Amino acid sequence: MSRREELEKEYSLVDERINNAAEDTPRDVIDAWRKELDSIDFELNNLYDDDMDDDN
C-alpha cells in the first residue's frame, strides 16, 4: 500500500470517527480529531505536490 493510500484510509477513518461521535463526546476530543484530520490533509496535499515535481 502506498503512502497516499495509507493517508487516504487514515483520513477516512478519522472523518468517520468524527461524523459518528456520540453527542456526549467531549469537545476537546472532537477538536483533537479535527486537528488530526487537518494534519493528514496537509500531508496528502504535500504528497500531491511532490508527485507533481517528480513528473517534471
C-alpha positions in Angstrom: 0.0 0.0 0.0 1.4 3.4 -1.0 1.8 6.2 1.5 -1.0 8.1 -0.3 -3.4 5.1 0.1 -2.4 4.8 3.8 -3.2 8.5 4.4 -6.4 8.4 2.5 -7.5 5.4 4.6 -6.5 7.2 7.8 -8.4 10.3 6.7 -11.5 8.2 6.0 -11.3 6.6 9.4 -10.8 9.8 11.3 -13.6 11.5 9.3 -16.0 8.6 10.1 -15.0 8.8 13.8 -15.9 12.5 13.9 -19.2 12.0 12.0 -20.3 9.1 14.2 -19.2 10.5 17.5 -21.7 10.3 20.3 -23.3 13.5 21.3 -21.7 13.4 24.7 -18.1 13.2 23.2 -16.1 15.9 24.9 -15.4 19.0 22.7 -11.7 18.7 23.2 -11.7 15.2 21.9 -13.6 16.3 18.7 -11.1 19.2 18.3 -8.2 16.8 18.6 -9.7 14.6 15.9 -10.2 17.6 13.7 -6.6 18.6 14.1 -5.6 15.0 13.2 -7.7 15.3 10.1 -6.1 18.6 9.2 -2.7 17.1 9.6 -3.5 14.2 7.4 -5.0 16.5 4.8 -1.8 18.7 4.9 0.4 15.6 4.3 -1.8 14.4 1.5 -1.6 17.8 -0.2 2.2 17.8 0.1 2.4 14.3 -1.3 0.5 15.5 -4.4 2.9 18.4 -4.8 5.9 16.1 -4.5 4.4 13.7 -7.1 3.9 16.7 -9.5 7.5 17.7 -9.0 8.8 14.2 -9.8 7.0 14.2 -13.2 8.7 17.4 -14.4 
